[in-house]
Amino acid sequence: MYNGLSDMTETTEKKVQKNEGPLDAIDHIAVAVDDVGKAVDWYRETFNCEIEYQDKTWAFLRFQNIKLALVVPNQHPPHIAFLHENADQFGNLKTHRDGSRSVYIQDSAGNSVEIVAKDSVQAQEKD
């Protein structure tokens, strides 16, 4: 039974895994929308962001600290995407229309997680 912060801290400490090296980077989060154009307009009117890519099935918006993908559910699953040095260790990488390479996996709760090859995104950012 939970009886305060000390219980929560104790439980958290038991589950924390010590990893070496820098923290992993989240590349983007993808949320489902019914109308990509309408969603892009809303985000652009509400927040200061740039359109990195847009078509009828998805858009990429760049914010100061992260990218937001707006996706049509029957084309792309809502997901969170991490950059990884060795993305191919998670499965066969697929090359996307923007040149990035990735694979989708599921977390322990069944959520879609995209593992993006770090070098495929860094190459795009240098162009």
PyMOL CGO cylinders between C-alpha atoms (Angstrom):
from pymol import cmd
from pymol.cgo import CYLINDER

trace = [
    CYLINDER, 0.00, 0.00, 0.00, 1.21, 3.49, -0.85, 0.3, 1, 1, 1, 1, 1, 1,
    CYLINDER, 1.21, 3.49, -0.85, 1.67, 5.64, 2.24, 0.3, 1, 1, 1, 1, 1, 1,
    CYLINDER, 1.67, 5.64, 2.24, 3.66, 8.66, 1.16, 0.3, 1, 1, 1, 1, 1, 1,
    CYLINDER, 3.66, 8.66, 1.16, 6.67, 9.89, -0.72, 0.3, 1, 1, 1, 1, 1, 1,
    CYLINDER, 6.67, 9.89, -0.72, 9.12, 7.59, 1.06, 0.3, 1, 1, 1, 1, 1, 1,
    CYLINDER, 9.12, 7.59, 1.06, 7.32, 4.52, -0.34, 0.3, 1, 1, 1, 1, 1, 1,
    CYLINDER, 7.32, 4.52, -0.34, 7.33, 6.00, -3.85, 0.3, 1, 1, 1, 1, 1, 1,
    CYLINDER, 7.33, 6.00, -3.85, 11.03, 6.89, -3.66, 0.3, 1, 1, 1, 1, 1, 1,
    CYLINDER, 11.03, 6.89, -3.66, 11.98, 3.45, -2.38, 0.3, 1, 1, 1, 1, 1, 1,
    CYLINDER, 11.98, 3.45, -2.38, 10.06, 1.72, -5.18, 0.3, 1, 1, 1, 1, 1, 1,
    CYLINDER, 10.06, 1.72, -5.18, 11.56, 4.03, -7.80, 0.3, 1, 1, 1, 1, 1, 1,
    CYLINDER, 11.56, 4.03, -7.80, 15.11, 3.44, -6.58, 0.3, 1, 1, 1, 1, 1, 1,
    CYLINDER, 15.11, 3.44, -6.58, 14.68, -0.31, -6.90, 0.3, 1, 1, 1, 1, 1, 1,
    CYLINDER, 14.68, -0.31, -6.90, 13.59, -0.02, -10.54, 0.3, 1, 1, 1, 1, 1, 1,
    CYLINDER, 13.59, -0.02, -10.54, 16.11, 2.56, -11.76, 0.3, 1, 1, 1, 1, 1, 1,
    CYLINDER, 16.11, 2.56, -11.76, 18.63, 1.03, -14.12, 0.3, 1, 1, 1, 1, 1, 1,
    CYLINDER, 18.63, 1.03, -14.12, 22.08, 2.59, -14.26, 0.3, 1, 1, 1, 1, 1, 1,
    CYLINDER, 22.08, 2.59, -14.26, 23.12, 3.15, -17.88, 0.3, 1, 1, 1, 1, 1, 1,
    CYLINDER, 23.12, 3.15, -17.88, 26.48, 4.40, -19.00, 0.3, 1, 1, 1, 1, 1, 1,
    CYLINDER, 26.48, 4.40, -19.00, 26.95, 7.35, -21.34, 0.3, 1, 1, 1, 1, 1, 1,
    CYLINDER, 26.95, 7.35, -21.34, 24.70, 10.20, -22.39, 0.3, 1, 1, 1, 1, 1, 1,
    CYLINDER, 24.70, 10.20, -22.39, 20.92, 10.10, -22.14, 0.3, 1, 1, 1, 1, 1, 1,
    CYLINDER, 20.92, 10.10, -22.14, 19.00, 8.91, -25.21, 0.3, 1, 1, 1, 1, 1, 1,
    CYLINDER, 19.00, 8.91, -25.21, 17.32, 11.57, -27.35, 0.3, 1, 1, 1, 1, 1, 1,
    CYLINDER, 17.32, 11.57, -27.35, 13.66, 11.75, -28.28, 0.3, 1, 1, 1, 1, 1, 1,
    CYLINDER, 13.66, 11.75, -28.28, 13.42, 12.78, -31.93, 0.3, 1, 1, 1, 1, 1, 1,
    CYLINDER, 13.42, 12.78, -31.93, 9.68, 13.34, -32.15, 0.3, 1, 1, 1, 1, 1, 1,
    CYLINDER, 9.68, 13.34, -32.15, 6.26, 12.50, -30.86, 0.3, 1, 1, 1, 1, 1, 1,
    CYLINDER, 6.26, 12.50, -30.86, 3.48, 11.60, -33.30, 0.3, 1, 1, 1, 1, 1, 1,
    CYLINDER, 3.48, 11.60, -33.30, -0.15, 12.36, -32.52, 0.3, 1, 1, 1, 1, 1, 1,
    CYLINDER, -0.15, 12.36, -32.52, -3.17, 11.24, -34.54, 0.3, 1, 1, 1, 1, 1, 1,
    CYLINDER, -3.17, 11.24, -34.54, -5.25, 13.88, -36.35, 0.3, 1, 1, 1, 1, 1, 1,
    CYLINDER, -5.25, 13.88, -36.35, -8.24, 13.66, -38.70, 0.3, 1, 1, 1, 1, 1, 1,
    CYLINDER, -8.24, 13.66, -38.70, -7.13, 16.53, -40.95, 0.3, 1, 1, 1, 1, 1, 1,
    CYLINDER, -7.13, 16.53, -40.95, -3.40, 17.24, -41.27, 0.3, 1, 1, 1, 1, 1, 1,
    CYLINDER, -3.40, 17.24, -41.27, -3.86, 20.68, -42.84, 0.3, 1, 1, 1, 1, 1, 1,
    CYLINDER, -3.86, 20.68, -42.84, -6.29, 21.83, -40.17, 0.3, 1, 1, 1, 1, 1, 1,
    CYLINDER, -6.29, 21.83, -40.17, -4.01, 20.52, -37.41, 0.3, 1, 1, 1, 1, 1, 1,
    CYLINDER, -4.01, 20.52, -37.41, -0.95, 22.26, -38.91, 0.3, 1, 1, 1, 1, 1, 1,
    CYLINDER, -0.95, 22.26, -38.91, -2.91, 25.52, -39.02, 0.3, 1, 1, 1, 1, 1, 1,
    CYLINDER, -2.91, 25.52, -39.02, -3.93, 25.13, -35.38, 0.3, 1, 1, 1, 1, 1, 1,
    CYLINDER, -3.93, 25.13, -35.38, -0.40, 24.40, -34.14, 0.3, 1, 1, 1, 1, 1, 1,
    CYLINDER, -0.40, 24.40, -34.14, 1.06, 27.26, -36.21, 0.3, 1, 1, 1, 1, 1, 1,
    CYLINDER, 1.06, 27.26, -36.21, -1.55, 29.72, -34.91, 0.3, 1, 1, 1, 1, 1, 1,
    CYLINDER, -1.55, 29.72, -34.91, -1.15, 28.55, -31.30, 0.3, 1, 1, 1, 1, 1, 1,
    CYLINDER, -1.15, 28.55, -31.30, 2.62, 28.00, -31.05, 0.3, 1, 1, 1, 1, 1, 1,
    CYLINDER, 2.62, 28.00, -31.05, 5.80, 29.31, -32.63, 0.3, 1, 1, 1, 1, 1, 1,
    CYLINDER, 5.80, 29.31, -32.63, 7.01, 26.40, -34.76, 0.3, 1, 1, 1, 1, 1, 1,
    CYLINDER, 7.01, 26.40, -34.76, 8.23, 25.68, -38.28, 0.3, 1, 1, 1, 1, 1, 1,
    CYLINDER, 8.23, 25.68, -38.28, 6.82, 23.29, -40.86, 0.3, 1, 1, 1, 1, 1, 1,
    CYLINDER, 6.82, 23.29, -40.86, 9.57, 20.84, -41.76, 0.3, 1, 1, 1, 1, 1, 1,
    CYLINDER, 9.57, 20.84, -41.76, 7.34, 18.71, -44.01, 0.3, 1, 1, 1, 1, 1, 1,
    CYLINDER, 7.34, 18.71, -44.01, 3.64, 18.48, -44.84, 0.3, 1, 1, 1, 1, 1, 1,
    CYLINDER, 3.64, 18.48, -44.84, 1.39, 16.41, -47.09, 0.3, 1, 1, 1, 1, 1, 1,
    CYLINDER, 1.39, 16.41, -47.09, -2.13, 14.98, -46.72, 0.3, 1, 1, 1, 1, 1, 1,
    CYLINDER, -2.13, 14.98, -46.72, -1.11, 12.03, -44.50, 0.3, 1, 1, 1, 1, 1, 1,
    CYLINDER, -1.11, 12.03, -44.50, 1.46, 13.58, -42.16, 0.3, 1, 1, 1, 1, 1, 1,
    CYLINDER, 1.46, 13.58, -42.16, 3.33, 16.70, -41.19, 0.3, 1, 1, 1, 1, 1, 1,
    CYLINDER, 3.33, 16.70, -41.19, 6.49, 17.40, -39.24, 0.3, 1, 1, 1, 1, 1, 1,
    CYLINDER, 6.49, 17.40, -39.24, 6.59, 20.53, -37.09, 0.3, 1, 1, 1, 1, 1, 1,
    CYLINDER, 6.59, 20.53, -37.09, 9.86, 21.68, -35.55, 0.3, 1, 1, 1, 1, 1, 1,
    CYLINDER, 9.86, 21.68, -35.55, 9.83, 23.26, -32.11, 0.3, 1, 1, 1, 1, 1, 1,
    CYLINDER, 9.83, 23.26, -32.11, 12.81, 24.53, -30.12, 0.3, 1, 1, 1, 1, 1, 1,
    CYLINDER, 12.81, 24.53, -30.12, 13.42, 21.22, -28.37, 0.3, 1, 1, 1, 1, 1, 1,
    CYLINDER, 13.42, 21.22, -28.37, 11.55, 18.53, -30.33, 0.3, 1, 1, 1, 1, 1, 1,
    CYLINDER, 11.55, 18.53, -30.33, 9.62, 17.71, -33.48, 0.3, 1, 1, 1, 1, 1, 1,
    CYLINDER, 9.62, 17.71, -33.48, 5.91, 16.94, -33.53, 0.3, 1, 1, 1, 1, 1, 1,
    CYLINDER, 5.91, 16.94, -33.53, 4.51, 14.63, -36.19, 0.3, 1, 1, 1, 1, 1, 1,
    CYLINDER, 4.51, 14.63, -36.19, 0.83, 14.96, -37.08, 0.3, 1, 1, 1, 1, 1, 1,
    CYLINDER, 0.83, 14.96, -37.08, -0.31, 11.65, -38.53, 0.3, 1, 1, 1, 1, 1, 1,
    CYLINDER, -0.31, 11.65, -38.53, -3.43, 10.17, -40.09, 0.3, 1, 1, 1, 1, 1, 1,
    CYLINDER, -3.43, 10.17, -40.09, -4.04, 6.96, -38.09, 0.3, 1, 1, 1, 1, 1, 1,
    CYLINDER, -4.04, 6.96, -38.09, -4.61, 4.65, -41.08, 0.3, 1, 1, 1, 1, 1, 1,
    CYLINDER, -4.61, 4.65, -41.08, -1.21, 5.73, -42.50, 0.3, 1, 1, 1, 1, 1, 1,
    CYLINDER, -1.21, 5.73, -42.50, 1.01, 6.02, -39.41, 0.3, 1, 1, 1, 1, 1, 1,
    CYLINDER, 1.01, 6.02, -39.41, 0.54, 4.93, -35.79, 0.3, 1, 1, 1, 1, 1, 1,
    CYLINDER, 0.54, 4.93, -35.79, 0.69, 7.52, -33.01, 0.3, 1, 1, 1, 1, 1, 1,
    CYLINDER, 0.69, 7.52, -33.01, 4.09, 6.98, -31.41, 0.3, 1, 1, 1, 1, 1, 1,
    CYLINDER, 4.09, 6.98, -31.41, 7.18, 8.33, -29.71, 0.3, 1, 1, 1, 1, 1, 1,
    CYLINDER, 7.18, 8.33, -29.71, 10.46, 8.19, -31.64, 0.3, 1, 1, 1, 1, 1, 1,
    CYLINDER, 10.46, 8.19, -31.64, 13.92, 7.81, -30.16, 0.3, 1, 1, 1, 1, 1, 1,
    CYLINDER, 13.92, 7.81, -30.16, 17.26, 8.34, -31.91, 0.3, 1, 1, 1, 1, 1, 1,
    CYLINDER, 17.26, 8.34, -31.91, 19.59, 5.37, -31.52, 0.3, 1, 1, 1, 1, 1, 1,
    CYLINDER, 19.59, 5.37, -31.52, 23.17, 4.69, -32.63, 0.3, 1, 1, 1, 1, 1, 1,
    CYLINDER, 23.17, 4.69, -32.63, 22.37, 1.03, -33.30, 0.3, 1, 1, 1, 1, 1, 1,
    CYLINDER, 22.37, 1.03, -33.30, 18.73, 1.15, -34.39, 0.3, 1, 1, 1, 1, 1, 1,
    CYLINDER, 18.73, 1.15, -34.39, 19.17, -1.97, -36.51, 0.3, 1, 1, 1, 1, 1, 1,
    CYLINDER, 19.17, -1.97, -36.51, 19.54, -4.06, -33.33, 0.3, 1, 1, 1, 1, 1, 1,
    CYLINDER, 19.54, -4.06, -33.33, 15.77, -3.58, -32.87, 0.3, 1, 1, 1, 1, 1, 1,
    CYLINDER, 15.77, -3.58, -32.87, 14.85, -5.02, -36.28, 0.3, 1, 1, 1, 1, 1, 1,
    CYLINDER, 14.85, -5.02, -36.28, 15.03, -4.36, -40.01, 0.3, 1, 1, 1, 1, 1, 1,
    CYLINDER, 15.03, -4.36, -40.01, 15.15, -0.66, -40.75, 0.3, 1, 1, 1, 1, 1, 1,
    CYLINDER, 15.15, -0.66, -40.75, 12.80, 0.85, -43.32, 0.3, 1, 1, 1, 1, 1, 1,
    CYLINDER, 12.80, 0.85, -43.32, 13.85, 3.94, -45.30, 0.3, 1, 1, 1, 1, 1, 1,
    CYLINDER, 13.85, 3.94, -45.30, 11.18, 6.63, -45.22, 0.3, 1, 1, 1, 1, 1, 1,
    CYLINDER, 11.18, 6.63, -45.22, 10.38, 9.32, -47.80, 0.3, 1, 1, 1, 1, 1, 1,
    CYLINDER, 10.38, 9.32, -47.80, 12.30, 11.88, -45.75, 0.3, 1, 1, 1, 1, 1, 1,
    CYLINDER, 12.30, 11.88, -45.75, 15.45, 9.72, -45.88, 0.3, 1, 1, 1, 1, 1, 1,
    CYLINDER, 15.45, 9.72, -45.88, 15.36, 8.61, -42.25, 0.3, 1, 1, 1, 1, 1, 1,
    CYLINDER, 15.36, 8.61, -42.25, 15.62, 4.91, -41.41, 0.3, 1, 1, 1, 1, 1, 1,
    CYLINDER, 15.62, 4.91, -41.41, 13.71, 3.31, -38.57, 0.3, 1, 1, 1, 1, 1, 1,
    CYLINDER, 13.71, 3.31, -38.57, 11.85, 0.36, -37.15, 0.3, 1, 1, 1, 1, 1, 1,
    CYLINDER, 11.85, 0.36, -37.15, 8.66, 0.30, -35.06, 0.3, 1, 1, 1, 1, 1, 1,
    CYLINDER, 8.66, 0.30, -35.06, 8.48, -1.78, -31.90, 0.3, 1, 1, 1, 1, 1, 1,
    CYLINDER, 8.48, -1.78, -31.90, 6.05, -1.88, -28.98, 0.3, 1, 1, 1, 1, 1, 1,
    CYLINDER, 6.05, -1.88, -28.98, 6.73, -1.02, -25.37, 0.3, 1, 1, 1, 1, 1, 1,
    CYLINDER, 6.73, -1.02, -25.37, 5.56, -3.19, -22.49, 0.3, 1, 1, 1, 1, 1, 1,
    CYLINDER, 5.56, -3.19, -22.49, 2.10, -1.51, -22.59, 0.3, 1, 1, 1, 1, 1, 1,
    CYLINDER, 2.10, -1.51, -22.59, 1.64, -1.98, -26.35, 0.3, 1, 1, 1, 1, 1, 1,
    CYLINDER, 1.64, -1.98, -26.35, 2.43, 1.61, -27.35, 0.3, 1, 1, 1, 1, 1, 1,
    CYLINDER, 2.43, 1.61, -27.35, 4.18, 2.15, -30.68, 0.3, 1, 1, 1, 1, 1, 1,
    CYLINDER, 4.18, 2.15, -30.68, 7.80, 3.22, -30.35, 0.3, 1, 1, 1, 1, 1, 1,
    CYLINDER, 7.80, 3.22, -30.35, 9.88, 4.20, -33.37, 0.3, 1, 1, 1, 1, 1, 1,
    CYLINDER, 9.88, 4.20, -33.37, 13.63, 3.62, -33.19, 0.3, 1, 1, 1, 1, 1, 1,
    CYLINDER, 13.63, 3.62, -33.19, 15.30, 6.00, -35.67, 0.3, 1, 1, 1, 1, 1, 1,
    CYLINDER, 15.30, 6.00, -35.67, 18.86, 5.46, -36.91, 0.3, 1, 1, 1, 1, 1, 1,
    CYLINDER, 18.86, 5.46, -36.91, 20.73, 8.44, -35.51, 0.3, 1, 1, 1, 1, 1, 1,
    CYLINDER, 20.73, 8.44, -35.51, 23.01, 8.73, -38.54, 0.3, 1, 1, 1, 1, 1, 1,
    CYLINDER, 23.01, 8.73, -38.54, 20.03, 8.96, -40.93, 0.3, 1, 1, 1, 1, 1, 1,
    CYLINDER, 20.03, 8.96, -40.93, 18.70, 12.05, -39.15, 0.3, 1, 1, 1, 1, 1, 1,
    CYLINDER, 18.70, 12.05, -39.15, 22.09, 13.71, -38.59, 0.3, 1, 1, 1, 1, 1, 1,
    CYLINDER, 22.09, 13.71, -38.59, 22.81, 13.44, -42.33, 0.3, 1, 1, 1, 1, 1, 1,
    CYLINDER, 22.81, 13.44, -42.33, 19.57, 15.32, -43.10, 0.3, 1, 1, 1, 1, 1, 1,
    CYLINDER, 19.57, 15.32, -43.10, 20.33, 18.07, -40.58, 0.3, 1, 1, 1, 1, 1, 1,
    CYLINDER, 20.33, 18.07, -40.58, 23.71, 18.76, -42.23, 0.3, 1, 1, 1, 1, 1, 1,
    CYLINDER, 23.71, 18.76, -42.23, 22.11, 19.40, -45.64, 0.3, 1, 1, 1, 1, 1, 1,
]
cmd.load_cgo(trace, "trace")
